[in-house]
Amino acid sequence: MSVNATSAPTPYRPLMESVVIKVDARGLEPPQPLVLILEALGRLPSGGELHARTDRRPLHLYPLLEQRGFRSETTEAPDHGFITVIRSQH
């Protein structure tokens, strides 16, 4: 389990930096991945992204994200599990 934040320039605003928080919740039993991701979202600044790695598709997370004003996209990771990218809808 790890959480870290990095800054990366966006292709549309090369002078502005976007914060990316990465959460690795692989190897955790439910509901720990959900809790870890929601805690990290509390630290996500406006315009930032959260990239969550999980062993399972986070089906229970999607309605909670929608209620909180976030949108997400989940893809299958090439090495194992899933990657969910979460952004604010604002």
GROMACS elastic network, one bead per residue, 0.5 to 0.9 nm:
[ bonds ]
;  ai    aj funct       b0    kb
    1    23     6  0.73650   500
    1    24     6  0.51041   500
    1    25     6  0.51292   500
    1    26     6  0.65821   500
    1    27     6  0.75504   500
    1    28     6  0.76633   500
    1    33     6  0.89975   500
    1    36     6  0.89878   500
    2    22     6  0.77231   500
    2    23     6  0.57120   500
    2    24     6  0.50554   500
    2    25     6  0.71002   500
    3    21     6  0.69366   500
    3    22     6  0.54454   500
    3    24     6  0.64036   500
    3    25     6  0.87061   500
    3    36     6  0.88289   500
    3    40     6  0.77702   500
    4    20     6  0.82576   500
    4    21     6  0.55727   500
    4    22     6  0.52431   500
    4    23     6  0.67800   500
    5    19     6  0.66553   500
    5    20     6  0.54306   500
    5    22     6  0.60315   500
    5    23     6  0.88635   500
    5    50     6  0.87466   500
    6    18     6  0.83910   500
    6    19     6  0.58575   500
    6    20     6  0.52493   500
    6    21     6  0.63979   500
    6    22     6  0.79648   500
    7    17     6  0.59623   500
    7    18     6  0.55648   500
    7    20     6  0.59909   500
    7    21     6  0.86878   500
    8    16     6  0.88137   500
    8    17     6  0.56277   500
    8    18     6  0.55722   500
    8    19     6  0.66511   500
    8    20     6  0.72937   500
    9    12     6  0.85231   500
    9    13     6  0.70331   500
    9    14     6  0.54924   500
    9    15     6  0.71275   500
    9    16     6  0.63002   500
    9    18     6  0.60469   500
    9    19     6  0.88204   500
   10    13     6  0.53901   500
   10    14     6  0.57647   500
   10    15     6  0.83520   500
   10    16     6  0.71442   500
   10    17     6  0.65018   500
   10    18     6  0.64419   500
   11    14     6  0.59234   500
   12    16     6  0.89425   500
   13    16     6  0.53911   500
   13    17     6  0.77163   500
   14    17     6  0.73894   500
   18    47     6  0.66073   500
   18    48     6  0.55271   500
   18    49     6  0.76523   500
   19    44     6  0.78142   500
   19    45     6  0.73165   500
   19    46     6  0.88816   500
   19    47     6  0.75092   500
   19    49     6  0.63623   500
   19    50     6  0.84327   500
   20    44     6  0.81756   500
   20    48     6  0.57489   500
   20    50     6  0.56156   500
   20    51     6  0.70888   500
   21    40     6  0.75563   500
   21    41     6  0.85319   500
   21    43     6  0.86175   500
   21    44     6  0.71567   500
   21    48     6  0.77203   500
   21    49     6  0.62572   500
   21    51     6  0.61808   500
   21    52     6  0.83462   500
   22    40     6  0.87155   500
   22    49     6  0.85027   500
   22    50     6  0.58028   500
   22    52     6  0.59452   500
   22    53     6  0.79527   500
   23    33     6  0.89775   500
   23    36     6  0.77225   500
   23    37     6  0.67812   500
   23    40     6  0.75918   500
   23    50     6  0.73400   500
   23    51     6  0.61161   500
   23    53     6  0.61702   500
   23    54     6  0.86594   500
   24    27     6  0.88513   500
   24    33     6  0.84614   500
   24    36     6  0.89961   500
   24    37     6  0.89585   500
   24    51     6  0.83658   500
   24    52     6  0.59074   500
   24    54     6  0.66806   500
   25    28     6  0.59739   500
   25    32     6  0.77553   500
   25    33     6  0.50962   500
   25    34     6  0.84914   500
   25    36     6  0.72310   500
   25    37     6  0.79309   500
   25    52     6  0.70234   500
   25    53     6  0.57094   500
   25    54     6  0.51607   500
   25    55     6  0.75672   500
   26    29     6  0.85865   500
   26    33     6  0.75733   500
   26    53     6  0.62408   500
   26    55     6  0.51529   500
   26    56     6  0.84611   500
   26    81     6  0.77471   500
   27    33     6  0.88450   500
   27    54     6  0.78694   500
   27    55     6  0.68425   500
   28    31     6  0.81690   500
   28    32     6  0.59957   500
   28    33     6  0.61909   500
   28    54     6  0.83736   500
   28    55     6  0.81918   500
   29    32     6  0.58195   500
   29    33     6  0.71061   500
   30    33     6  0.61276   500
   30    34     6  0.71096   500
   30    35     6  0.87147   500
   31    34     6  0.53579   500
   31    35     6  0.62723   500
   31    36     6  0.87145   500
   32    35     6  0.50903   500
   32    36     6  0.60345   500
   32    37     6  0.85490   500
   33    36     6  0.51296   500
   33    37     6  0.61196   500
   33    38     6  0.86014   500
   33    52     6  0.88652   500
   33    53     6  0.89252   500
   33    54     6  0.70350   500
   33    58     6  0.83800   500
   34    37     6  0.52643   500
   34    38     6  0.61890   500
   34    39     6  0.86030   500
   34    58     6  0.75215   500
   34    60     6  0.77944   500
   34    61     6  0.63335   500
   35    38     6  0.52234   500
   35    39     6  0.61090   500
   35    40     6  0.86295   500
   36    39     6  0.51937   500
   36    40     6  0.62586   500
   36    41     6  0.87286   500
   37    40     6  0.51269   500
   37    41     6  0.62455   500
   37    42     6  0.89011   500
   37    50     6  0.83668   500
   37    52     6  0.69470   500
   37    61     6  0.86901   500
   38    41     6  0.50296   500
   38    42     6  0.66390   500
   38    61     6  0.85417   500
   38    64     6  0.87710   500
   38    65     6  0.85298   500
   39    42     6  0.53335   500
   39    43     6  0.73193   500
   40    43     6  0.53901   500
   40    44     6  0.66721   500
   40    50     6  0.78462   500
   41    45     6  0.85254   500
   41    49     6  0.88929   500
   41    50     6  0.71203   500
   41    86     6  0.87045   500
   42    45     6  0.83489   500
   44    47     6  0.82625   500
   44    48     6  0.59977   500
   44    49     6  0.71176   500
   44    50     6  0.72605   500
   45    48     6  0.54306   500
   45    49     6  0.83429   500
   46    49     6  0.87072   500
   46    87     6  0.88727   500
   46    88     6  0.71472   500
   46    90     6  0.82045   500
   47    87     6  0.73234   500
   47    88     6  0.67758   500
   47    90     6  0.81958   500
   48    86     6  0.87303   500
   48    87     6  0.66220   500
   48    88     6  0.75966   500
   49    85     6  0.67608   500
   49    86     6  0.56532   500
   49    87     6  0.50129   500
   49    88     6  0.77094   500
   50    84     6  0.79223   500
   50    85     6  0.57154   500
   50    86     6  0.50508   500
   50    87     6  0.67252   500
   51    83     6  0.65923   500
   51    84     6  0.56801   500
   51    86     6  0.64325   500
   52    82     6  0.79801   500
   52    83     6  0.55116   500
   52    84     6  0.50758   500
   52    85     6  0.64787   500
   52    86     6  0.79810   500
   53    56     6  0.89134   500
   53    77     6  0.83048   500
   53    81     6  0.70371   500
   53    82     6  0.56661   500
   53    84     6  0.65937   500
   54    57     6  0.69767   500
   54    58     6  0.74119   500
   54    80     6  0.87522   500
   54    81     6  0.56339   500
   54    82     6  0.52952   500
   54    83     6  0.65498   500
   54    84     6  0.80282   500
   55    58     6  0.86648   500
   55    80     6  0.71153   500
   55    82     6  0.61401   500
   55    83     6  0.89716   500
   56    59     6  0.84169   500
   56    81     6  0.59249   500
   56    82     6  0.63893   500
   57    60     6  0.88069   500
   57    74     6  0.74241   500
   57    75     6  0.85986   500
   57    76     6  0.83128   500
   57    81     6  0.75939   500
   57    82     6  0.60906   500
   57    83     6  0.84035   500
   57    84     6  0.83882   500
   58    61     6  0.53625   500
   58    62     6  0.70532   500
   58    74     6  0.83861   500
   58    82     6  0.84452   500
   58    84     6  0.81627   500
   59    62     6  0.58064   500
   59    63     6  0.81343   500
   60    63     6  0.66217   500
   60    64     6  0.73486   500
   61    64     6  0.53410   500
   61    65     6  0.62088   500
   61    66     6  0.87995   500
   62    65     6  0.51837   500
   62    66     6  0.63185   500
   62    67     6  0.87602   500
   62    70     6  0.89221   500
   62    71     6  0.81853   500
   62    72     6  0.74329   500
   63    66     6  0.50719   500
   63    67     6  0.62058   500
   63    68     6  0.86986   500
   64    67     6  0.51432   500
   64    68     6  0.63379   500
   64    69     6  0.88121   500
   64    70     6  0.86202   500
   65    68     6  0.51293   500
   65    69     6  0.62713   500
   65    71     6  0.65644   500
   65    72     6  0.76735   500
   65    86     6  0.82866   500
   66    69     6  0.51699   500
   66    70     6  0.53598   500
   66    71     6  0.63683   500
   66    72     6  0.86333   500
   66    89     6  0.88903   500
   67    70     6  0.75767   500
   68    88     6  0.86812   500
   69    87     6  0.87824   500
   69    88     6  0.60876   500
   69    89     6  0.56290   500
   69    90     6  0.73978   500
   70    86     6  0.65541   500
   70    87     6  0.55323   500
   70    89     6  0.51283   500
   70    90     6  0.80912   500
   71    85     6  0.83545   500
   71    86     6  0.57568   500
   71    87     6  0.54750   500
   71    88     6  0.61435   500
   71    89     6  0.59105   500
   72    84     6  0.64804   500
   72    85     6  0.54837   500
   72    87     6  0.63438   500
   72    88     6  0.86899   500
   73    83     6  0.81895   500
   73    84     6  0.54924   500
   73    85     6  0.53606   500
   73    86     6  0.67356   500
   73    87     6  0.89895   500
   74    82     6  0.66080   500
   74    83     6  0.55571   500
   74    85     6  0.64190   500
   74    86     6  0.87468   500
   75    81     6  0.88376   500
   75    82     6  0.56946   500
   75    83     6  0.54440   500
   75    84     6  0.64705   500
   75    85     6  0.85963   500
   76    79     6  0.86740   500
   76    80     6  0.74592   500
   76    81     6  0.60956   500
   76    83     6  0.62748   500
   76    84     6  0.87521   500
   77    80     6  0.53639   500
   77    81     6  0.54375   500
   77    83     6  0.59370   500
   78    81     6  0.79139   500
   78    82     6  0.85071   500
   87    90     6  0.86814   500
